[in-house]
Amino acid sequence: MLGGRRGLLLGGLAAPVLARAQRFPDRPLRLIVPFAPGGASDLVARILAEPMAEALGQPVVVDNRPGAGGNLGAELAARAAPDGQTLLLGAPGALTVNPHLYPSLPFDPRRDFAPISQVFSTDHAVVVHPGIPAATLPDFIALLRARPRQLAYASAGTGATTHLFGELFRMQAGVEILHIPYRGSGPAVADLVAGTVQAMFDQLPSSIGHVQAGRLRALATTGARRNALLPAVPTAAEAGMPDYGVTSWNALLVPAGTPAPVVARLNAVVGAALDLPAVRQRMAPLGAEPAAGTPEALAALLAAETERWGRVVREARITVQ
């Protein structure tokens, strides 16, 4: 008798969830991008919104919510109704780095989100001012060892990926280089071009134009293979740093508790959109490599990246004010 009552209760709870899933989507979707307009994440979100809207039969509205290293947008998404109507285009900062930097985040990346799919990955590049007497990555490492703490690298801010990639490089190369945090990638790159700082471990989209114009020199890229936009530049592994194969990425998530059929549908829609030649062509100049996958693969990526960057934060003793 108890088993029968439990079955009736579970069935009663499941029925509304199934009904909502069958109606999904019943209004425009909101795609929260926790960055300012104009960056690679924002542009990819807008590229994806078009085929996603066509497949789902509802508009997909990009909502930029920058601030606090991605925390503001992530918190907003975490508190949304778990119905699939609100999505987050998340990045390493809020999802895997900030839990180690902020003592009390208003959300838990592992508990408060359900993964949909990775969307794209982006190589970083070790870039230096052309006045630096280093033509290769080994040259640069030798220069840093000969002049400890006399050269500086810029980042988009304390705890940003450009900071974490710099600290990982410093630890793996066994060098001492000063870190100068800026309020965003734009002013950091501008000061690098001006020669105020000497290096940056930058996401390729924000510095490639300066590299191609000769205003910066790229010594290595961080992906597993040479980047198609800079085919003459070796990977870090080719240049003697086999463990420096790291990339930035963006991924789609929804609030935890979103019905499994909705998660499955969104995963299929994102995967199909990223397979479209027109979408790939529009993403290529941004340095964004499509990287669709399963929710399980994204969950594994989040776990691995959380462990990796937590170790870097601890060993480099990175703190935020």
VENMO-V215096 format. One record per run of one state. SS is the DSSP state (h for helix, s for strand, l for the rest). FROM is the first residue (numbers start at 1). LEN is the number of residues. If there is no record, write none. Layout:
# VENMO-V215096
ss->[SS | SS]
from->[FROM | FROM]
len->[LEN | LEN]
This chain:
# VENMO-V215096
ss->[l | h | l | s | l | h | l | s | l | h | l | s | h | l | s | l | h | l | s | l | h | l | s | l | h | l | s | h | l | s | l | h | l | s | l | s | l | h | l | h | l | s | l | h | l]
from->[1 | 2 | 24 | 29 | 34 | 40 | 57 | 60 | 65 | 68 | 79 | 86 | 92 | 102 | 113 | 130 | 137 | 147 | 152 | 156 | 161 | 174 | 178 | 182 | 185 | 195 | 199 | 204 | 213 | 216 | 222 | 228 | 231 | 235 | 236 | 247 | 256 | 260 | 276 | 277 | 285 | 288 | 291 | 295 | 317]
len->[1 | 22 | 5 | 5 | 6 | 17 | 3 | 5 | 3 | 11 | 7 | 6 | 10 | 11 | 17 | 7 | 10 | 5 | 4 | 5 | 13 | 4 | 4 | 3 | 10 | 4 | 5 | 9 | 3 | 6 | 6 | 3 | 4 | 1 | 11 | 9 | 4 | 16 | 1 | 8 | 3 | 3 | 4 | 22 | 5]
